Amino acid sequence: MSAISSICSLNGQPLAVEYGPRVMDGFAKFPADYVGMWQQNDVFLGCHGQWITPESLSERLPSWDEASGLAITADAIIDNRTELFDLLHIHASDRAAMTDSRLLLLAYEKWGNESPAHLVGDFAFMIWDARKRTLFGARDFSGNRTLYYTTTGEFAAFSTTIAPLLSLPGVERGLNELWLSEFLAIPISTESVDVFSTVYKSIRQLPPAHSFLLRDGRLTFARYCTITSKKKLILRSNEEYVEAFRDVFRSAVSSKVRTFKKAGSKLSGGLDSGSVASFAARELLNHNKLLYTFSYVPLEGFTDWTPKSRIANERDNIKATVDYVGNIQDSYYDFPNYDPLSAIDDWLDILESPYKFYENSFWTKGIYEKASEAGMGVLLSGSRGNWTISWGPVQDYHVELLRKFKLITLYQEFNSFCENIGVSRKKMSRVITRKAFPRLSRRSDSQQRDGLPEWIHPEFAERTHVYERLREHGYDFWGDPSQNVYDVRRKQFEKPYYWTVTGKVGCMQSLRHSLWDRDPTNDLRVIRFCLSLPENQYVQNGYGRSLIRRATSGYLPDSVRLNQQVRGIQGADGLYRMLPAWNELVQEFRDTIDDPRIAGYLDVKGLNHAWHAVKASPRPEIVFDNEFRILMRSVILRRFLQRCG
């Protein structure tokens, strides 16, 4: 909802009057409904405010409450308002108009530093307690709103974005080589396992699910939320599980469409975004509002090269969902002028750091732009659905049944699954057996990396001890054959580093376009409910993702709801879009490899091998190949380094 900042003196001396406005000038590139600043001797609070929810229209931050001696600035939408109203004994007549920042102050008055543990929503906030002489702040559990900080001998400063902090005196712009080494060594989109670090040595970040306290010049941190699987929910029937899920999911969706503007949703042809859209359309119908959906489709003329189990153009399934659900105004965009290469500089400007997700960068950028132009206040997504509402890995469930010798259930589920998808039982049995009894000896790191081209320079990796640090953080960066998907799911919620990228992308795009990315599949209430369910709710009668398939009966068409043979794949036309400028692209790859700026970071030998392989094969289907991937990521890194001078 806003970009926020704070500066607090560490030596008891008054802050220079120009520091606060200098930081706030760094937000000037974002749209704002108002800009507010508050300073009291040695502390400053700022807010570059954007109105999203109905209650926010009366909000002016920072705000100072004389009676309590508390000042607050906040970037927050709180979803469990009704629960908090009851716990805080808010009079019924005061509830509808109460701003989320006021609710945060009242929560802090009641629970103090424990208040973030009582909140559900997307937030970053800071509260100055004049009586205690403390600055307290927190970030939501999955980092959907960002909060960076820096310290000098004179002050501690906090900001939603990095650039305002770099403008302050005494803050260095040097790069953080430890962060860079992790960025290069981790093959997936995760940036770093050190959740405090950023690409700049002098800039840190408050990690997801953490709070901070600044007292007497000392900054301390605490993790207030760790999501774990606790006691399982035992109900009497499948129908009761479905109804319980619908109640929780309906509440999550209802809280996330809260805006005085239009409500939009990203929509693909799958279960996650389809479920979000179907529940949202029903909720909005109760308020006489439409749901506006935004969908990416490949360029006209693109030939789908993907396997039979995948589909690049999901328009038919999207349209089937739209027609079945109703109360939806749908739109489809192929973004003919966008491609992964042309989007790089814009993303570097937005994220203030290098990134890896070139595959989906161009259409993701386009969707935000179109949603903003259409007047959306919120843009729903289902990004975390694979780990929550649509969890249900069939083969891994079969493996668990085999390991536990539940052979009758395994026989029934296995036969039903093979029949549903039309696959050979003999072939599937080999897959299940291999997964159930992997080799006892674990492969070495070097063996696990066989077949994948090196990206990080070996000497840089050795000098920074990056692989040792990754192992210390419990990061399985190449795949542990003894690790099952249930362990992977558990880590998704225990390790904050998995979702920092998603949160940063959504936060920065929302600031640029004055709309809020909201994900009901990532709602804390939904996550806790889904983790409480027994596994047989997720795989039943030969269907994986069984719970959401049953829960969306009457919400989604069967062609989408029961489909487990074909899945959408987005960004498959990314390289096809760049083919008209293939020679220029190959030349930029070459220039990147030859740039001395990257020579100490990247494995030039591996890049040269990749360059020769890619140059000889300008085919759309190599867009996801490892050789093409490391070349694209190298271009992104080089352009970032060029920006840094």
HELIX and SHEET records of a PDB file:
HELIX    1   1 TYR A   19  ASP A   25  1                                   7    
HELIX    2   2 GLU A   55  SER A   58  5                                   4    
HELIX    3   3 ARG A   81  LEU A   87  1                                   7    
HELIX    4   4 ALA A   92  ARG A   95  1                                   4    
HELIX    5   5 ASP A  100  TRP A  111  1                                  12    
HELIX    6   6 GLY A  112  HIS A  118  5                                   7    
HELIX    7   7 ALA A  163  LEU A  166  1                                   4    
HELIX    8   8 GLU A  177  ALA A  185  1                                   9    
HELIX    9   9 ASN A  238  LYS A  256  1                                  19    
HELIX   10  10 LEU A  271  LEU A  285  1                                  15    
HELIX   11  11 ARG A  315  VAL A  325  1                                  11    
HELIX   12  12 ILE A  344  LEU A  351  1                                   8    
HELIX   13  13 TYR A  358  GLU A  373  1                                  16    
HELIX   14  14 GLY A  385  TRP A  387  5                                   3    
HELIX   15  15 VAL A  394  ARG A  403  1                                  10    
HELIX   16  16 LEU A  407  ILE A  421  1                                  15    
HELIX   17  17 ARG A  425  ALA A  436  1                                  12    
HELIX   18  18 ASP A  445  GLN A  448  1                                   4    
HELIX   19  19 PRO A  458  THR A  464  1                                   7    
HELIX   20  20 VAL A  466  GLU A  472  1                                   7    
HELIX   21  21 VAL A  485  GLU A  494  1                                  10    
HELIX   22  22 PRO A  496  TYR A  498  5                                   3    
HELIX   23  23 THR A  500  HIS A  513  1                                  14    
HELIX   24  24 PRO A  520  ASN A  522  5                                   3    
HELIX   25  25 LEU A  524  LEU A  531  1                                   8    
HELIX   26  26 GLU A  535  GLN A  537  5                                   3    
HELIX   27  27 SER A  546  ALA A  551  1                                   6    
HELIX   28  28 ASP A  558  ARG A  561  1                                   4    
HELIX   29  29 GLY A  574  MET A  578  1                                   5    
HELIX   30  30 LEU A  579  ALA A  581  5                                   3    
HELIX   31  31 TRP A  582  ASP A  594  1                                  13    
HELIX   32  32 PRO A  596  ALA A  599  1                                   4    
HELIX   33  33 VAL A  604  LYS A  615  1                                  12    
HELIX   34  34 PRO A  620  PHE A  624  5                                   5    
HELIX   35  35 ASN A  626  CYS A  644  1                                  19    
SHEET    1   A 6 TYR A  34  GLN A  40  0                                        
SHEET    2   A 6 VAL A  43  GLY A  49 -1                                        
SHEET    3   A 6 SER A   2  SER A   9 -1                                        
SHEET    4   A 6 PHE A 155  SER A 159 -1                                        
SHEET    5   A 6 TYR A 148  THR A 151 -1                                        
SHEET    6   A 6 ARG A 204  GLN A 205 -1                                        
SHEET    1   B 6 SER A  63  ASP A  65  0                                        
SHEET    2   B 6 LEU A  70  ILE A  78 -1                                        
SHEET    3   B 6 GLY A 121  ASP A 129 -1                                        
SHEET    4   B 6 THR A 134  ARG A 139 -1                                        
SHEET    5   B 6 HIS A 210  ARG A 215 -1                                        
SHEET    6   B 6 ARG A 218  ARG A 223 -1                                        
SHEET    1   C 5 ILE A 328  TYR A 333  0                                        
SHEET    2   C 5 LEU A 291  TYR A 296  1                                        
SHEET    3   C 5 LYS A 262  LYS A 266  1                                        
SHEET    4   C 5 MET A 376  LEU A 380  1                                        
SHEET    5   C 5 TRP A 516  ARG A 518  1                                        
SHEET    1   D 2 ARG A 310  ILE A 311  0                                        
SHEET    2   D 2 ARG A 567  GLY A 568  1                                        
END                                                                             
